[in-house]
Amino acid sequence: MSKWHKLPCSFRELQLIGTLNGGQSFRWTHDESNNEWIGVFAKTVWKLKQQDDYLNYQIIGTLHPSAANAKIDNVNFGELLEKYFRLDLNLAKYYQEWSSKDELFKSACVQFFGIRILNQEPVENLFSFICSQNNHISRISSLVEKLCTHYGEEICTHNEITYYSFPVVEKLAQAEVECNLRKLGFGYRAKFIHKAATQIVEWGGEEWFKTLKDMKYKEARQELMKLYGIGPKVADCICLMSLNHLEALPVDTHVYQIAAQNYLPHLRGKKNISEKMYVEIGDHFRKLYGDMAGWAHTI
């Protein structure tokens, strides 16, 4: 296990609990006794802790491709963390800008300071959000861990818990996956996962996601919705959290209620969110907040 390292980062710029526990990623757990977080991304098991104006991190184990022959010094883990939390963006500046445009944001952001949109790996993000459909966070986390345990690579064991990387998409496209996932309790999501994985492999695997990053937001969203089981909301989650389309705004019932109550009163009392309403709500907030509307609205 490596020693603790320090990354300069004000707690006003990064609030771990709101960022890691807010339904973006499902692979982080909080140890309240010592206020540490343990989680997996970039084929690495991390411990994180905030102290003064630093983010402290420890590498528990890694399969990162650059860490050849178990020499973890070969990897700049600080850079990986900076990228993951998008620490190159000065959040205080954006909070100020969004507050000047919206009184509701101005009051909400007092409590919800330092909330960041994670820069996640698209494969993990996409299949995690397929697991999220009609589901609650503890069950989503359990399904995501099952995917990792059965189809990922073992990274290490720590405190009697074995950690696995998120599976590569080719593993999820194997013929027997749907049947296996049904036995593991995934229900109808088993078919969505297997079929979407098969399509992604046919279209070029990881490289396909790179082409989506280069597209305009609405084009990338349309491409994602060609995948089996991916509707507008999940497509927007992937655009926002993995493809750098920070204007993407996932609209669910909570977002609809906020919009109808506070911004678009003519939408009140609707039973379902129609496609037309979905677009209207997203466009309203894009007009209000600008090209990082998805981030502002998350807060």
HELIX and SHEET records of a PDB file:
HELIX    1   1 LEU A   16  LEU A   20  1                                   5    
HELIX    2   2 ALA A   68  ALA A   70  5                                   3    
HELIX    3   3 ILE A   72  ASN A   74  5                                   3    
HELIX    4   4 PHE A   77  TYR A   84  1                                   8    
HELIX    5   5 LEU A   91  LYS A  101  1                                  11    
HELIX    6   6 GLU A  103  ALA A  108  1                                   6    
HELIX    7   7 PRO A  122  CYS A  131  1                                  10    
HELIX    8   8 ILE A  137  TYR A  151  1                                  15    
HELIX    9   9 VAL A  169  LEU A  172  1                                   4    
HELIX   10  10 VAL A  177  LYS A  183  1                                   7    
HELIX   11  11 ARG A  189  GLU A  202  1                                  14    
HELIX   12  12 GLU A  206  ASP A  214  1                                   9    
HELIX   13  13 TYR A  217  LEU A  224  1                                   8    
HELIX   14  14 PRO A  232  SER A  242  1                                  11    
HELIX   15  15 THR A  253  ASN A  262  1                                  10    
HELIX   16  16 PRO A  265  LEU A  267  5                                   3    
HELIX   17  17 GLU A  275  TYR A  289  1                                  15    
HELIX   18  18 ALA A  293  THR A  298  1                                   6    
SHEET    1   A 5 HIS A   5  PRO A   8  0                                        
SHEET    2   A 5 TYR A  54  THR A  62 -1                                        
SHEET    3   A 5 THR A  44  GLN A  51 -1                                        
SHEET    4   A 5 GLU A  36  PHE A  41 -1                                        
SHEET    5   A 5 TRP A  28  ASP A  31 -1                                        
SHEET    1   B 2 GLU A 154  HIS A 158  0                                        
SHEET    2   B 2 ILE A 161  TYR A 164 -1                                        
END                                                                             
